[in-house]
C-alpha cells in the first residue's frame, strides 16, 4: 500500500522582546549602533498575505491533504528506484510496483 511520504511541519511565530531592533556595525571602525527599524512602504494598494504560523500551518495542511489524496488514488502501487543493471537483474517484476530507473552510481 502506498503511504503518504509528506511530513508536515508545525510552524511557530517568533516571539521577541524587540522584533524590529537591529544592530548595525560600522565596518570602518567596528563600532556598533542599535536601531529600531520601522517599515515605511508608502501607499499600500493591496495587502498581501501575512507570513505567520497560522497561514503557514494552513498551507502545510493543504499540502498534506493533497499528498494523502494522491497517494490514496495510487492504491497498492509502490515505487522503487533502481539502476538499469539492478532492474535487469530482478528477473521477476511486481505488477503493483512502478520501477524508476536512475543513473548508475560511479
LOLUMTOR-521028 format. One line per field, with one value per residue (C-alpha): x, y, z; residue number from 1. Coordinates in Angstrom, 1 decimal, m for minus. Layout:
N
c1	c(X,...)
c2	c(Y,...)
c3	c(Z,...)
num	c(NUM,...)
END
This chain:
106
c1	c(0.0,1.4,1.9,2.0,5.6,4.9,5.9,4.2,5.8,4.2,5.2,5.6,5.6,8.8,8.2,10.8,11.3,12.3,11.1,12.2,15.5,18.7,22.4,24.4,28.2,30.3,32.9,35.3,35.9,33.9,31.6,28.0,24.8,21.4,18.4,14.7,13.6,10.1,8.6,7.9,6.3,4.2,0.7,m0.5,m2.7,m3.2,m2.5,m0.5,m0.8,0.9,3.9,2.8,2.3,m1.4,m1.0,2.0,0.2,m2.8,m0.6,1.1,m2.4,m3.4,m0.2,m0.6,m4.2,m3.1,m0.4,m2.7,m5.3,m2.7,m1.3,m4.8,m5.5,m2.4,m4.0,m1.5,1.2,4.7,7.8,11.3,14.3,16.9,19.8,19.2,21.5,19.6,16.3,17.6,18.8,15.4,14.1,10.6,8.7,5.8,2.8,2.0,5.4,6.5,10.2,12.2,15.5,18.2,21.7,24.4,26.4,30.1)
c2	c(0.0,3.4,5.8,9.5,10.5,14.1,15.1,18.3,20.9,22.9,26.5,28.8,32.6,34.2,36.0,38.5,41.4,43.8,42.3,45.3,46.0,45.6,46.2,48.0,47.6,50.3,48.3,51.2,51.3,48.2,50.4,49.2,51.1,49.6,50.9,50.1,49.6,50.8,49.8,52.7,51.2,54.2,53.7,50.1,49.3,45.7,44.0,40.8,37.6,37.6,35.3,33.8,30.5,30.4,30.8,28.5,25.8,26.1,25.6,22.6,21.1,21.7,20.1,17.1,16.6,16.8,14.2,11.9,12.2,11.5,8.5,7.2,7.2,5.0,2.1,m0.7,0.8,1.3,2.9,1.6,3.4,1.1,1.4,m0.2,m3.1,m3.7,m3.6,m6.1,m8.5,m8.6,m11.3,m11.1,m7.8,m6.9,m5.6,m3.2,m1.6,1.3,1.0,4.2,3.8,6.0,6.6,4.1,5.3,5.6)
c3	c(0.0,m0.9,2.0,2.2,2.1,3.0,6.6,7.6,9.9,12.6,12.2,15.2,15.3,16.6,19.9,20.7,23.1,20.3,17.0,14.9,16.6,14.6,15.4,12.7,12.7,11.0,9.1,9.1,12.8,14.1,16.2,16.8,16.9,17.9,16.0,15.8,12.2,11.2,7.9,5.6,2.5,1.3,0.0,0.1,m3.0,m2.0,1.3,1.0,3.0,6.3,6.8,10.1,11.8,11.1,7.3,7.1,9.1,6.9,3.8,5.5,6.0,2.4,1.1,3.4,2.2,m1.4,m0.9,1.0,m1.8,m4.5,m2.6,m1.8,m5.6,m6.2,m4.3,m3.8,m6.1,m4.8,m6.2,m6.4,m7.7,m9.3,m11.7,m15.1,m14.1,m10.8,m12.7,m15.3,m12.6,m10.8,m13.1,m11.6,m11.7,m9.4,m11.4,m8.5,m8.5,m10.6,m11.3,m11.6,m13.4,m12.0,m13.3,m12.3,m9.3,m10.1)
num	c(1,2,3,4,5,6,7,8,9,10,11,12,13,14,15,16,17,18,19,20,21,22,23,24,25,26,27,28,29,30,31,32,33,34,35,36,37,38,39,40,41,42,43,44,45,46,47,48,49,50,51,52,53,54,55,56,57,58,59,60,61,62,63,64,65,66,67,68,69,70,71,72,73,74,75,76,77,78,79,80,81,82,83,84,85,86,87,88,89,90,91,92,93,94,95,96,97,98,99,100,101,102,103,104,105,106)
END
